């Protein structure tokens, strides 16, 4: 029984005698993964905005607008959707079979799946909040950092940030995993999704209109992901090795926005790959009129 479709007829309808549960439609999975990547930043952003109107009696739902998407790991309730989304993406990357006969795509996808798990399991450092009070998923509801009755008695230390670390070097594993993951996703957009099958060419050897349009979107998504990576790495180097404070960067939550744009580009590229948009489907894939 061939569970995952990865041959030349991988998207062909199942034969009448094939049980429907025996096959996984990779295009449908690609649409789900793309939708999750698009929705995750929007959900976390909405969570930060609605926290301004949620009563203080519900601290576990409230969260500040954190410095990055990764910092929502520490949000008491919203850390769950963050970790769950990354685990789902990782699972898909594990089961993705690729389209090349040599299996290189499958191996790279599996490697990227481990990177996605690394982002989910190993948290970034600090809590990512500038406002005085915030909720911490892993610990407790913190009051003002300047109020010793609420913080120092609970923690017993002046340096609160040290308690937002899983283990030494955890944040470095997180950064490395995130870099590998986004590089993989950009590579797929640039070099994998843009490959051409025979049925995507006209009789004169030119590309079909739908394939040309899809490739333009793939290149645009790959460029956005790559630009986001460059911006994040440049900021990291400037702060870590260049002695920059990064206060202006944090005030604008630019790490969050760079990660959000990268995730949106990733999500759009995979939804296009999954043929979510009717206009971008090949002629043979569109329903007959």
C-alpha positions as CSV (number, residue, x, y, z in Angstrom):
1,X,0.0,0.0,0.0
2,X,1.5,3.3,-1.1
3,X,0.6,5.8,1.5
4,X,2.3,9.0,0.2
5,X,2.0,10.1,-3.4
6,X,5.3,11.1,-4.9
7,X,5.5,9.5,-8.3
8,X,4.6,11.0,-11.7
9,X,0.9,10.3,-11.0
10,X,1.1,11.5,-7.4
11,X,-1.9,13.9,-7.8
12,X,-4.0,11.5,-9.9
13,X,-7.4,10.5,-8.5
14,X,-7.4,7.3,-6.6
15,X,-8.6,4.2,-8.4
16,X,-12.1,2.9,-7.4
17,X,-10.6,0.0,-5.4
18,X,-8.2,2.2,-3.4
19,X,-9.5,3.1,0.0
20,X,-9.5,6.8,0.5
21,X,-7.7,6.7,3.9
22,X,-4.7,4.9,2.3
23,X,-3.4,8.0,0.6
24,X,-2.5,11.5,1.7
25,X,-3.0,14.3,-0.7
26,X,0.2,16.3,-0.4
27,X,-1.4,19.3,-2.1
28,X,-4.1,19.5,0.6
29,X,-1.4,19.2,3.2
30,X,0.6,22.0,1.5
31,X,-2.5,24.2,1.7
32,X,-2.9,23.5,5.4
33,X,0.7,24.2,6.1
34,X,0.6,27.5,4.1
35,X,-2.6,28.5,5.9
36,X,-1.0,27.9,9.3
37,X,2.1,29.9,8.4
38,X,-0.1,32.8,7.3
39,X,-2.5,32.7,10.3
40,X,0.1,32.3,13.1
41,X,1.5,35.9,13.0
42,X,-2.1,37.3,12.6
43,X,-3.4,35.3,15.5
44,X,-0.5,36.4,17.8
45,X,-0.9,40.0,16.7
46,X,-4.6,39.9,17.3
47,X,-3.9,38.4,20.8
48,X,-1.7,41.3,21.6
49,X,-4.3,43.8,20.5
50,X,-7.2,42.3,22.3
51,X,-5.2,42.1,25.5
52,X,-5.7,45.9,25.9
53,X,-9.5,45.3,26.4
54,X,-9.3,42.0,28.3
55,X,-10.0,42.6,32.1
56,X,-7.0,42.1,34.4
57,X,-8.9,39.3,36.0
58,X,-7.9,37.1,33.0
59,X,-4.1,37.4,33.0
60,X,-3.6,34.0,31.3
61,X,-5.2,35.3,28.1
62,X,-3.5,38.6,28.1
63,X,-0.1,39.1,26.5
64,X,2.1,42.0,25.4
65,X,3.2,42.7,21.9
66,X,6.4,40.7,22.2
67,X,9.7,41.5,20.5
68,X,9.4,38.5,18.2
69,X,7.1,35.6,17.2
70,X,9.4,33.3,19.0
71,X,8.9,35.2,22.3
72,X,5.3,34.1,22.4
73,X,6.7,30.8,23.6
74,X,6.5,32.5,27.0
75,X,2.9,33.7,26.7
76,X,0.8,31.7,29.1
77,X,-2.0,30.8,26.7
78,X,-0.6,31.8,23.3
79,X,2.5,29.8,23.6
80,X,0.4,26.8,22.8
81,X,-0.6,27.9,19.3
82,X,3.0,29.0,18.6
83,X,4.4,25.6,19.5
84,X,1.6,23.6,18.0
85,X,1.9,25.4,14.6
86,X,5.6,24.7,14.4
87,X,5.1,21.1,15.4
88,X,2.5,20.7,12.6
89,X,4.9,22.3,10.1
90,X,7.7,20.0,11.2
91,X,5.4,17.0,10.9
92,X,4.5,18.0,7.3
93,X,8.2,18.4,6.4
94,X,8.9,15.0,7.8
95,X,6.2,13.3,5.6
96,X,6.9,15.4,2.5
97,X,8.3,13.1,-0.1
98,X,9.5,15.5,-2.7
99,X,9.2,15.2,-6.5
100,X,12.7,14.2,-7.5
101,X,13.6,10.6,-8.2
102,X,16.9,10.8,-6.2
103,X,15.1,11.7,-3.0
104,X,17.1,14.9,-2.3
105,X,14.0,16.9,-1.6
106,X,12.8,14.4,0.9
107,X,16.1,14.3,2.8
108,X,16.3,18.1,2.9
109,X,12.7,18.4,4.0
110,X,13.3,16.0,6.8
111,X,16.4,18.0,7.9
112,X,14.2,21.1,7.9
113,X,11.6,19.3,9.9
114,X,14.2,18.8,12.7
115,X,15.0,22.5,12.4
116,X,11.3,23.4,12.9
117,X,11.2,21.2,16.0
118,X,14.3,23.0,17.2
119,X,12.6,26.3,16.9
120,X,9.6,25.0,18.9
121,X,11.5,23.1,21.6
122,X,14.4,25.4,22.3
123,X,13.1,28.9,23.2
124,X,14.7,32.2,22.5
125,X,16.2,34.1,25.4
126,X,14.4,36.7,27.6
127,X,10.6,37.2,27.8
128,X,10.3,39.8,24.9
129,X,8.1,42.3,26.8
130,X,8.8,46.0,27.4
131,X,5.6,46.8,29.3
132,X,5.8,46.6,33.1
133,X,3.5,43.7,33.6
134,X,3.1,40.5,31.6
135,X,2.1,36.9,31.8
136,X,4.6,34.1,31.6
137,X,3.5,30.7,30.4
138,X,6.3,28.8,32.1
139,X,6.2,30.5,35.5
140,X,3.6,32.9,36.8
141,X,1.8,36.1,36.3
142,X,4.3,38.9,36.9
143,X,3.4,42.3,38.2
144,X,5.4,45.4,37.6
145,X,9.1,44.6,37.4
146,X,9.6,47.6,39.7
147,X,7.3,46.3,42.4
148,X,9.4,44.1,44.8
149,X,6.3,42.8,46.5
150,X,5.1,41.1,43.3
151,X,8.4,40.2,41.7
152,X,11.3,39.8,44.1
153,X,9.3,37.8,46.6
154,X,8.1,35.5,43.9
155,X,11.4,35.1,42.1
156,X,13.9,35.9,44.8
157,X,16.3,37.5,42.3
158,X,16.8,40.9,40.8
159,X,17.5,39.6,37.3
160,X,14.2,38.2,36.0
161,X,15.5,37.5,32.5
162,X,17.7,34.6,33.6
163,X,14.6,32.6,34.5
164,X,13.5,32.7,30.9
165,X,16.2,30.3,29.7
166,X,15.7,26.6,29.3
167,X,19.3,25.7,29.5
168,X,22.7,27.2,28.5
169,X,23.0,27.8,24.8
170,X,19.3,27.0,24.2
171,X,18.8,30.4,22.5
172,X,21.7,29.6,20.1
173,X,20.1,26.3,19.1
174,X,16.9,28.3,18.5
175,X,18.6,30.9,16.3
176,X,20.4,28.2,14.3
177,X,17.3,26.1,13.8
178,X,15.3,29.2,12.7
179,X,18.1,30.2,10.2
180,X,18.2,26.7,8.8
181,X,14.4,26.5,8.5
182,X,14.0,29.8,6.7
183,X,16.9,29.1,4.4
184,X,15.3,25.8,3.4
185,X,12.0,27.4,2.8
186,X,13.6,30.1,0.6
187,X,15.5,27.5,-1.3
188,X,12.3,25.6,-2.0
189,X,10.7,28.8,-3.3
190,X,13.6,29.7,-5.6
191,X,14.7,26.3,-6.9
192,X,12.2,23.6,-6.3
193,X,8.8,25.1,-6.9
194,X,10.1,26.8,-10.1
195,X,11.1,23.5,-11.8
196,X,9.1,22.8,-14.9
197,X,7.2,19.6,-15.8
198,X,6.4,18.6,-19.4
199,X,2.7,19.4,-18.9
200,X,3.6,23.0,-17.9
201,X,5.0,23.8,-21.4
202,X,3.3,24.8,-24.6
203,X,3.8,22.9,-27.9
204,X,6.5,25.5,-28.9
205,X,8.5,24.8,-25.7
206,X,7.5,28.0,-23.9
207,X,6.0,28.0,-20.4
208,X,2.3,28.1,-19.9
209,X,0.8,31.4,-18.6
210,X,-0.1,29.7,-15.3
211,X,3.4,28.4,-14.7
212,X,5.0,31.8,-15.5
213,X,2.6,33.5,-13.1
214,X,3.3,30.9,-10.4
215,X,7.1,31.2,-10.8
216,X,6.8,35.0,-10.4
217,X,5.0,34.5,-7.1
218,X,7.6,31.9,-6.0
219,X,10.5,34.2,-6.8
220,X,8.8,37.1,-5.0
221,X,8.1,34.9,-1.9
222,X,11.7,33.6,-1.9
223,X,13.0,37.2,-2.1
224,X,10.9,38.3,0.8
225,X,12.1,35.3,2.9
226,X,15.7,36.0,2.0
227,X,15.4,39.7,2.7
228,X,13.9,38.9,6.1
229,X,16.7,36.5,6.9
230,X,19.4,39.1,5.9
231,X,17.7,41.8,8.1
232,X,17.5,39.5,11.1
233,X,21.1,38.3,10.8
234,X,22.4,41.9,10.3
235,X,20.5,43.0,13.5
236,X,21.8,40.0,15.4
237,X,25.4,40.7,14.4
238,X,25.1,44.4,15.2
239,X,23.7,43.7,18.7
240,X,25.8,40.7,19.6
241,X,29.2,41.7,18.1
242,X,28.8,45.4,17.2
243,X,27.8,46.7,20.6
244,X,24.6,48.2,19.4
245,X,21.7,48.5,21.9
246,X,19.0,47.5,19.5
247,X,16.5,49.7,21.5
248,X,14.9,51.2,18.4
249,X,14.7,47.8,16.7
250,X,12.8,46.4,19.8
251,X,10.6,49.5,20.0
252,X,9.3,48.8,16.5
253,X,9.1,45.0,17.1
254,X,11.0,44.6,13.9
255,X,12.0,41.0,14.7
256,X,8.3,40.1,14.9
257,X,7.6,41.8,11.5
258,X,10.6,40.2,9.8
259,X,9.5,36.8,11.0
260,X,5.9,37.6,10.1
261,X,6.7,38.6,6.5
262,X,8.9,35.5,6.1
263,X,6.1,33.2,7.4
264,X,3.5,35.0,5.1
265,X,5.8,34.5,2.1
266,X,6.4,30.9,3.1
267,X,2.6,30.3,3.5
268,X,1.7,31.9,0.2
269,X,4.3,29.9,-1.7
270,X,3.1,26.6,-0.3
271,X,-0.6,27.4,-0.9
272,X,0.3,28.2,-4.5
273,X,2.2,24.9,-4.6
274,X,-0.9,23.2,-3.3
275,X,-3.0,24.8,-6.1
276,X,-5.2,26.7,-3.6
277,X,-5.8,29.5,-6.1
278,X,-7.9,28.6,-9.1
279,X,-6.3,31.1,-11.5
280,X,-2.9,29.6,-10.9
281,X,-3.8,26.0,-11.7
282,X,-2.7,24.4,-14.9
283,X,-5.3,23.9,-17.6
284,X,-5.5,20.2,-16.9
285,X,-6.1,20.8,-13.2
286,X,-9.0,23.2,-13.7
287,X,-12.6,21.8,-13.6
288,X,-14.0,21.3,-17.1
289,X,-16.8,23.8,-18.0
